[in-house]
């Protein structure tokens, strides 16, 4: 826990110094992940082209479709997988948070929004195809890292250490982005809200480096306190609890964003020359239905049930309180 707090402190300092430093650090974090994934894809291509022999047989694209089954582990496992996939893409709205600190956002952000899905398909889809070409999908062990297994089959004995480094870098990247995003969200809330606590800690102020210093520090403290969930009595799987509860709350936030978007399109503030969501009358409600579906899946597994209940209670209580506060 001490090591994680030290790491958190370092990344908090990175966010406090300047936005440029945050961007530089995040660039190198992302580069490590990209290089690892490209190495996996390149390894897969090489092994398939050479018919590389492994204990699982020859590497071949045929391994992907052999013994094909749409739901090999049942429909329910397919449905419940959505919750973990959803959690993996939490904070993708981070793109929009950068608007105020981006040069030419009208040109840069639409390009980023369009390219991100394509990059996800290429990098993650390509890595999955590479793995399944080398190891038949029925032979993949859930207890082992497929990246480590593939690199070890290719003769890289230090593959485990390499992938551990990549995983730690990915975790650091997620934490770095979280500090950036939550700090700016808290700063904006402090501006829009008369909350005395936020005013007392001066969360609505900027440092001389033009970053929301106090909001970032407050966010870092809250993140540090979250580590104590591991030692709470009755908590056997802190990761599942955090993923389920945070996913539930984020689903509520995303639905509110979609509702706000609908209201914005009908308001006088609507800018018709901005970057517009296509077919919003159809896609807006469809997206909200998908979020509701993912939220329901959180109640279908024992490991995520308590987190889902906790997030539901939080949403209801906070919603009632917000309505009471607004009407007061």
VENTA-V552301 format. One record per helix or strand of 3 or more residues. SS is the DSSP state (hx for helix, st for strand). FROM is the first residue (numbers start at 1). TO is the last residue. If there is no record, write none. Layout:
ss=SS from=FROM to=TO
ss=SS from=FROM to=TO
//
This chain:
ss=hx from=2 to=17
ss=hx from=19 to=49
ss=hx from=62 to=65
ss=hx from=75 to=88
ss=hx from=94 to=101
ss=hx from=105 to=134
ss=hx from=137 to=139
ss=hx from=146 to=153
ss=hx from=159 to=192
ss=hx from=196 to=200
ss=hx from=213 to=231
ss=hx from=238 to=265
ss=hx from=280 to=297
ss=hx from=302 to=327
//
